[in-house]
Amino acid sequence: MKLWSRIIILAAMLTALSSFCSADEGAYEFTIIDDWVHVEKTIRFDQQYTGILELNTPEDAKAVSVYVNEVAVEYRQKLVLSDINSIRINYLTGQYLDRHNFIADIGLGRDIAALDVKVILPEGRPLKTREGKGSVYPKPDVITSDGRSIILNWKFEEVEADEDIPLLVIMQPEKDYVLPMIWLLAAVVLIFIYIISRKRTKAMEKAAIQIPESKEDEKTGIKDKQGKQDLPDAKKGPEPAEPAKTADSQGRDMGEEMLEHLKEDEKQIIRVLRLKEGSCEQGTLRIATNFSKAKLSRILMELEQRRIVYKEQRGKKNVVFLKE
């Protein structure tokens, strides 16, 4: 009886010693991508493992993939395994990010002889500088860079099954380029509007200068502020040319009597025609009166119906004549 008791005690001690001397290894790799973290968790067993293994993935885990002995298997929270050497789990989660901070409590749920942990920061995101305080806890064993991202690396030994290792990484806030882009776009639009406005103003000034001058203007020597001769402003009512005398025995001035019965817009057209010696191209008349094309056509039609003016087509242009 004593012999069997000793054998049982020895077997238990050997089992405990085997468990204590387990050389299982684990690894975590966290890659921060925008508002998500890509996690790769690996366990390499010192001896072939058989049993039920809980994966313990987060509730918001997405794109989960599981590889047993580097062969893809169907994902389940609990896997029944037999004689395996390694298992690897990949997934996306957002639970490790809090604004600009990476916060995690990591563990593999079993005794691990060596645990390798790596955190890869987003491209171009440096660690935040804090006066008198570090930006990473615990202090990493190695800090490297691949030329684009900062890589933090920790190495832990003899991690127990119920032990969770806290990690804290504080990053610089990401620069916001939206507002500067809006201001730049607004500036470009304003410059474009200004250029178009300037071109339109110059075109109108050039068109006004090119209006043919009447002989009456040359005689009176009317000049603008720049010393150039210009067509009198039709809106201000230029001095009408001396109307032709009729054969009426009473000697009444029929031209002035006609103007008294016209509307102001019609008077303006008659005055311009008189300044142009009784005839003017319709396009020039529109520029001189500053009327729209439709408005000028309507007024000329009314004057034609009342036999005050008439039009003739010469080539591609219409010439308006004054009947007096």
C-alpha positions in Angstrom: 0.0 0.0 0.0 2.8 2.3 0.8 4.4 1.5 -2.5 1.3 2.5 -4.5 1.0 5.7 -2.5 4.6 6.6 -3.3 4.0 5.9 -7.0 0.9 8.2 -7.1 2.7 11.0 -5.3 5.7 10.7 -7.6 3.5 10.8 -10.7 1.7 13.9 -9.4 5.1 15.6 -8.7 6.3 14.7 -12.2 3.1 16.1 -13.7 3.4 19.3 -11.7 7.1 19.6 -12.6 6.3 19.1 -16.3 3.6 21.8 -16.1 6.0 24.2 -14.3 8.7 23.6 -16.8 6.4 24.2 -19.8 8.2 26.0 -22.5 5.1 27.3 -24.4 5.6 30.6 -26.2 3.2 33.3 -27.1 3.1 36.4 -29.2 0.9 39.4 -29.7 1.1 41.9 -32.6 -1.1 45.0 -32.6 -1.2 47.1 -35.8 -3.2 50.3 -35.4 -5.1 51.2 -38.6 -7.2 54.4 -38.4 -10.0 53.6 -35.8 -9.2 49.8 -35.8 -6.5 47.5 -34.5 -5.4 44.4 -36.3 -4.5 41.8 -33.8 -2.4 38.7 -34.4 -2.2 36.3 -31.5 0.0 33.2 -31.6 0.6 30.3 -29.2 3.4 27.8 -29.9 3.2 24.7 -27.8 6.3 23.0 -26.4 4.5 19.7 -26.6 1.6 18.7 -28.8 -1.6 20.0 -27.2 -4.9 18.2 -27.0 -8.0 19.7 -25.4 -10.5 22.5 -25.5 -9.1 26.0 -26.1 -11.1 29.2 -25.6 -10.1 32.0 -28.1 -11.6 34.9 -26.1 -11.9 37.3 -29.0 -13.6 40.7 -28.3 -17.3 41.2 -28.9 -16.7 43.6 -31.8 -14.1 41.4 -33.5 -14.4 41.4 -37.3 -12.7 39.4 -40.1 -11.7 36.7 -37.7 -9.5 33.9 -39.1 -8.0 30.9 -37.2 -5.0 28.8 -38.2 -4.1 25.5 -36.5 -0.6 24.2 -37.5 -0.8 27.0 -40.1 -3.9 25.5 -41.7 -7.1 27.6 -41.8 -10.0 26.2 -39.7 -13.5 27.4 -39.0 -13.8 30.1 -36.3 -15.4 29.2 -33.0 -15.0 30.7 -29.6 -14.2 27.2 -28.3 -12.1 24.8 -30.3 -11.6 21.1 -29.7 -8.0 20.4 -30.6 -5.9 17.3 -30.8 -2.2 17.0 -31.1 -1.5 20.5 -32.3 1.8 22.4 -32.3 0.6 26.0 -32.8 -2.5 28.1 -33.2 -2.8 31.7 -34.7 -5.8 34.0 -34.5 -6.2 37.2 -36.6 -9.0 39.8 -36.2 -9.9 43.5 -36.2 -11.2 45.3 -33.1 -11.8 48.8 -31.9 -11.8 48.1 -28.2 -8.1 48.9 -27.6 -8.4 52.5 -28.9 -9.5 55.4 -26.7 -9.2 58.7 -28.7 -5.4 59.0 -29.2 -4.5 56.3 -26.7 -3.9 52.5 -27.1 -4.9 50.7 -23.9 -4.8 46.9 -23.5 -4.7 44.2 -20.9 -3.2 41.2 -22.5 -2.9 37.5 -21.6 -3.2 34.1 -23.2 -5.1 32.3 -20.5 -2.4 29.7 -19.9 1.1 29.6 -18.5 3.6 31.0 -21.0 7.4 30.7 -20.7 8.0 33.6 -23.1 5.6 36.3 -24.4 6.6 38.7 -27.3 4.4 41.8 -27.7 4.6 44.2 -30.5 2.6 47.5 -31.2 2.9 49.1 -34.6 1.7 52.8 -34.6 -0.1 54.3 -37.6 2.0 55.7 -40.4 3.3 59.2 -39.6 1.9 59.2 -36.0 4.6 59.9 -33.4 4.4 59.4 -29.7 3.1 62.3 -27.6 5.7 64.2 -25.7 4.6 64.7 -22.0 6.8 66.8 -19.7 8.1 64.6 -16.8 6.0 61.6 -18.0 6.5 58.8 -20.5 4.2 58.1 -23.4 4.5 54.3 -23.1 3.9 52.0 -20.2 5.6 49.8 -19.4 8.8 51.0 -21.0 9.4 48.9 -24.1 12.5 46.8 -24.5 13.1 47.9 -28.1 11.8 50.9 -30.1 12.4 50.6 -33.9 11.0 52.0 -37.1 10.5 50.7 -40.6 10.8 54.2 -42.0 7.1 54.9 -41.9 5.8 53.7 -38.5 7.1 53.4 -34.9 7.3 49.9 -33.6 7.3 49.2 -29.9 8.4 45.7 -28.6 8.2 44.1 -25.2 9.5 40.7 -24.0 8.0 39.1 -21.0 8.9 35.8 -19.3 7.1 33.3 -17.1 3.6 34.8 -17.6 1.0 32.9 -15.5 -2.4 31.9 -16.9 -4.4 34.4 -14.7 -1.9 37.2 -15.2 -2.9 40.2 -17.4 -0.2 42.6 -18.6 -1.4 46.3 -19.0 -0.1 48.3 -22.0 -0.5 52.1 -22.5 0.6 54.0 -25.6 -0.2 57.7 -26.0 0.1 59.1 -29.6 0.1 62.6 -31.0 -3.4 63.6 -32.3 -3.8 63.1 -36.0 -3.6 66.4 -38.0 -6.9 67.6 -39.5 -6.4 68.7 -43.1 -10.1 69.3 -43.8 -10.4 72.9 -42.6 -7.2 74.1 -44.4 -8.4 72.5 -47.6 -11.7 74.3 -47.3 -10.0 77.6 -46.8 -7.7 76.9 -49.8 -10.6 76.0 -52.0 -12.5 79.1 -51.0 -9.5 81.3 -51.9 -9.2 79.6 -55.3 -12.9 80.3 -56.0 -12.6 83.9 -55.0 -9.5 84.4 -57.2 -11.3 82.8 -60.1 -14.4 85.1 -59.6 -12.1 88.1 -59.4 -10.3 87.2 -62.7 -13.6 86.6 -64.5 -15.0 89.9 -63.2 -11.9 91.8 -64.3 -12.1 90.3 -67.8 -15.8 91.1 -68.2 -15.2 94.7 -67.0 -12.4 95.2 -69.5 -14.5 93.7 -72.3 -17.3 96.1 -71.5 -14.9 99.1 -71.4 -13.4 98.1 -74.7 -16.8 97.8 -76.3 -17.9 101.2 -75.0 -14.7 102.8 -76.4 -15.3 101.2 -79.9 -18.8 102.8 -80.3 -18.6 105.1 -83.4 -18.6 108.7 -82.6 -20.9 111.2 -84.3 -19.9 114.3 -86.0 -21.8 116.3 -83.4 -19.4 114.8 -80.8 -16.4 115.9 -82.8 -17.8 119.4 -83.1 -18.7 119.9 -79.5 -15.4 118.2 -78.3 -17.1 116.2 -75.5 -14.4 114.3 -73.6 -14.3 111.9 -70.7 -12.1 112.2 -67.6 -9.2 110.5 -69.4 -9.3 113.1 -72.2 -10.8 110.7 -74.8 -13.8 111.5 -76.8 -16.8 109.4 -75.9 -20.4 109.0 -76.8 -22.6 111.2 -74.5 -24.6 109.3 -71.9 -28.0 108.6 -73.5 -29.6 108.2 -70.0 -28.7 111.8 -69.1 -30.4 113.0 -72.3 -27.8 114.5 -74.7 -28.6 117.7 -76.3 -30.8 116.8 -79.3 -29.7 117.8 -82.8 -31.5 120.7 -84.3 -34.7 119.2 -85.7 -35.5 119.6 -89.4 -38.1 122.2 -90.1 -41.3 121.1 -91.8 -43.3 122.8 -94.5 -46.0 123.7 -92.0 -47.2 127.2 -92.6 -47.3 127.8 -88.8 -43.5 126.8 -88.5 -44.1 124.5 -85.6 -41.2 122.2 -84.7 -42.7 118.7 -85.4 -39.6 116.9 -84.0 -40.0 118.4 -80.6 -43.8 117.8 -80.7 -43.1 114.1 -81.5 -40.8 113.7 -78.5 -43.4 115.0 -76.1 -45.7 112.1 -77.0 -43.0 109.4 -76.6 -42.0 107.3 -73.6 -38.7 108.0 -71.9 -37.1 104.8 -73.4 -38.4 105.8 -76.9 -37.0 109.3 -76.5 -33.6 107.9 -75.6 -33.5 105.9 -78.8 -34.6 108.9 -80.9 -31.9 111.1 -79.3 -29.2 108.6 -80.1 -30.4 108.3 -83.7 -30.3 112.1 -84.1 -26.7 112.1 -82.7 -25.9 109.6 -85.4 -27.3 111.7 -88.1 -30.5 109.8 -88.3 -29.2 106.2 -88.7 -27.4 103.7 -86.5 -26.6 100.0 -86.4 -28.9 98.1 -84.0 -26.0 96.6 -82.1 -24.4 100.0 -81.5 -27.8 101.4 -80.5 -28.1 98.6 -77.9 -24.7 99.5 -76.4 -25.4 103.2 -76.4 -28.8 102.9 -74.6 -27.7 100.0 -72.3 -31.0 98.2 -73.2 -31.2 94.4 -73.3 -31.5 92.9 -76.8 -35.1 91.9 -76.2 -36.1 95.3 -74.8 -34.6 97.2 -77.7 -36.3 94.9 -80.3 -39.6 95.5 -78.6 -39.3 99.3 -78.5 -38.1 99.4 -82.2 -41.1 97.3 -83.2 -43.5 99.7 -81.6 -41.7 102.7 -83.2 -41.9 101.0 -86.6 -45.6 100.4 -86.2 -46.1 104.1 -85.5 -43.8 104.9 -88.5 -41.3 106.9 -86.5 -38.3 104.6 -87.4 -37.7 101.9 -90.0 -35.0 99.2 -90.3 -33.0 97.9 -93.2 -30.8 94.8 -93.3 -27.3 95.4 -94.7 -25.3 92.3 -94.8 -25.6 90.6 -91.4 -26.5 93.8 -89.6 -29.7 95.7 -89.1 -29.5 99.5 -89.5 -32.2 101.7 -87.9 -33.3 104.9 -89.6 -35.2 107.8 -88.2 -38.2 109.2 -90.1 -38.5 112.9 -89.9 
